[in-house]
Amino acid sequence: MIDRYAVLGNPIAHSKSPFIHQCFAAQTQQTMTYEAICLPLDGFITGIADLHQQGFKGMNVTVPFKFEAFNACESVSERAHIAGAVNTLIRTPTGWQGDNTDGAGLVADLMRLTSTLTGKRILMLGAGGAASGVIKPLLDAKIDQLTIANRTPQKAIELAERAAHLRVNGCGFDVVPNQPYDIIINATAASLSGELPPLKAGWFADAGCLAYDMMYGKEPTIFMRAAKDLGATHIADGLGMLIEQAAEAFFLWRGVRPNTVDIRQEVSSL
Ligand code: ATR
């Protein structure tokens, strides 16, 4: 039987993951299928049990199931443990092993854009699932400093405490000093509703400052436009992160690393 993979979410119809993984499979000559499956909001656990029974080899998990997936796994990787969320399921004989490739995806995309993360000062806005998924891989990339600021300060503080041994600060937006950062990442869901976290011009003052939005769309996001107006030298959306997290999941499943450069153009025009 052909090896089967899928992305699970709700909604899932507009997911780019099937296209991305089908490109990877063709490029690396892997015989496999990859489909999008919409699970009922209260049907994640029974859904993955059923897919295991059907013989699926692996799954990506997206909104809103990443936390449920974390709890449903037999075991999880360290990066998934620190994230408290799972975006990749790997089949075991009796269930699913969980990993989280979002952070590796972000780091790979930031490396593409800035060539090194060593010594960088990073400010991350947001402390939800998107933010928590990327903390350990960012710190593993030997950055100098990570500050997490959130609308609800307590969530940023708790997230920083969970990674306390990794030198992270957590706070509210209003107490972030008005000083330059090398990279400012928008990991809030604000762009989705056309809103912005309260940004300070001083954050973007560094020559070479990169403003990175984990969201993406046909046009630059509201965060990217505001960051540009405030002086950011470079702006980028999260499409590269999407492609890179997919490549890392593909590598976990198939043991081959696809080339992500060639498919950027095709994915962005979907
Ligand atoms: P995700 O998994 O996409 O991170 P989430 O866990 O619901 O989704 O987290 C959403 C994040 O966006 C949170 O950090 C949230 O701030 P709160 O913790 O205060 O809710 C942030 N967020 C959402 N809308 C926002 C807005 N309009 N301004 C600033 N932050 C916002």
Residues whose N, C-alpha, C, O or C-beta is under 5 A from the ligand:
A	BS01	ATR	G126 A127 G128 G129 A130 A131 N150 R151 T152 K155 A187 T188 A189 A190 E195 L196 P197
